[in-house]
């Protein structure tokens, strides 16, 4: 069930948020290594989470934080490291999460999955456990997709959000 083409737009948005959340150790590392502040990304994903769970009602407020993140990201240069590319993936997933909320036909999750596969191959080529992490990722993706299969509208239940957030290891092997 690794394809989420059956997921609703809100479920796709929530899937992207789960991916971003699972990769926060990489963003913390990238933030530390570059000395940059990812505050705009943090605020945007915080507002996205609040919108998905129904705590935030205002689409214009959500869009304001998304635009601030987009403006910041347009000037940010990721490092050319594996971790920098993971950060770029997280930013792409964040854009995809917002796009799914405002355009029900928008679905770049296949591209995101392809990017994850490429990163696992790169990790494998660097001597890491790319194959093991790819297997872990497939299981995680299948779990998230199954959890979100019946999600059709906001608010997404706290139980579903907790299930998705229960990821101690990122898809690339860092622990939270």
Beta strands, then each sheet from edge to edge (+ up, - down):
end
